[in-house]
Amino acid sequence: MSNDQWNDNRDDDQDEDLGTRGDKDTVRGKVNQAAGNVEEKAGDVLDNDEMQRHGQEKQIKGHIQEGAGDVERKADDILDDDDH
C-alpha cells in the first residue's frame, strides 16, 4: 500500500481536538473493517486471491485506525483533565 492510502487526509483534521479526530478515526476504521470484510468474502466467492488480500489489508488498516482513534480520545481526556 502506498503512503497516500494510509494518509486519509490527516492534514484536514489538524484544527480539530484529539477527541473529535479520535471519533472520526474510529468510524473510518470500522468502515474500513466492514468494507474489507465484504471485499475478502467477495474474493472468496470469486476465487480471486488479489481481492482477498486487498480485503484483508483494508481490515488491518481499519483495526489500526480504530486503535488510533481510541488513543486520540484517551489522550484528549487526559489533556482535558490536566486543564481543569
VMD Tcl script that draws the C-alpha trace (Angstrom):
set ca {
  {0.00 0.00 0.00}
  {1.21 3.47 -0.74}
  {1.59 6.12 1.94}
  {-1.28 8.05 0.35}
  {-3.67 5.20 1.12}
  {-2.78 5.42 4.82}
  {-2.96 9.23 4.96}
  {-6.75 9.70 4.93}
  {-6.46 13.49 4.67}
  {-4.96 13.86 8.16}
  {-3.90 17.45 7.35}
  {-7.57 18.42 7.13}
  {-8.08 17.29 10.74}
  {-5.24 19.29 12.29}
  {-7.52 22.02 13.66}
  {-9.80 19.54 15.46}
  {-9.26 18.43 19.03}
  {-7.96 14.93 19.63}
  {-11.32 13.65 20.81}
  {-13.08 14.68 17.61}
  {-10.27 13.29 15.46}
  {-10.37 10.11 17.51}
  {-14.09 9.73 16.90}
  {-13.59 10.19 13.16}
  {-10.68 7.74 13.07}
  {-12.73 5.15 14.94}
  {-15.58 5.48 12.44}
  {-13.19 5.35 9.49}
  {-11.61 2.27 11.00}
  {-14.91 0.48 11.43}
  {-15.94 1.36 7.87}
  {-12.64 0.03 6.51}
  {-13.02 -3.16 8.53}
  {-16.53 -3.74 7.19}
  {-15.59 -2.90 3.60}
  {-12.52 -5.10 3.83}
  {-14.56 -7.98 5.17}
  {-17.02 -7.69 2.27}
  {-14.15 -7.49 -0.23}
  {-12.42 -10.51 1.30}
  {-15.66 -12.55 1.19}
  {-16.24 -11.49 -2.43}
  {-12.71 -12.63 -3.22}
  {-13.51 -15.98 -1.60}
  {-16.65 -16.41 -3.71}
  {-14.92 -15.29 -6.91}
  {-11.75 -17.26 -6.09}
  {-9.76 -14.03 -6.50}
  {-6.63 -14.06 -4.32}
  {-5.80 -10.42 -5.01}
  {-9.27 -9.29 -3.90}
  {-9.00 -11.41 -0.77}
  {-5.61 -9.90 0.13}
  {-6.84 -6.37 -0.52}
  {-9.83 -7.00 1.73}
  {-7.55 -8.33 4.46}
  {-5.27 -5.28 4.13}
  {-8.26 -2.99 4.40}
  {-9.38 -4.76 7.57}
  {-5.92 -4.37 9.10}
  {-5.91 -0.69 8.19}
  {-9.31 -0.37 9.85}
  {-8.09 -2.00 13.06}
  {-5.12 0.37 13.14}
  {-7.37 3.40 12.54}
  {-9.78 2.30 15.24}
  {-6.91 1.82 17.68}
  {-5.50 5.23 16.81}
  {-8.92 6.75 17.43}
  {-9.05 5.16 20.87}
  {-5.60 6.52 21.71}
  {-6.53 10.01 20.47}
  {-9.70 10.07 22.57}
  {-7.85 8.86 25.68}
  {-5.13 11.46 25.14}
  {-7.79 14.14 24.78}
  {-9.42 13.00 28.03}
  {-6.08 13.17 29.85}
  {-5.27 16.59 28.41}
  {-8.74 17.88 29.32}
  {-8.30 16.60 32.90}
  {-4.95 18.41 33.15}
  {-6.55 21.69 32.02}
  {-9.03 21.72 34.93}
}
mol new
graphics top color blue
foreach p $ca { graphics top sphere $p radius 0.5 }
foreach p [lrange $ca 0 end-1] q [lrange $ca 1 end] { graphics top cylinder $p $q radius 0.2 }
display resetview
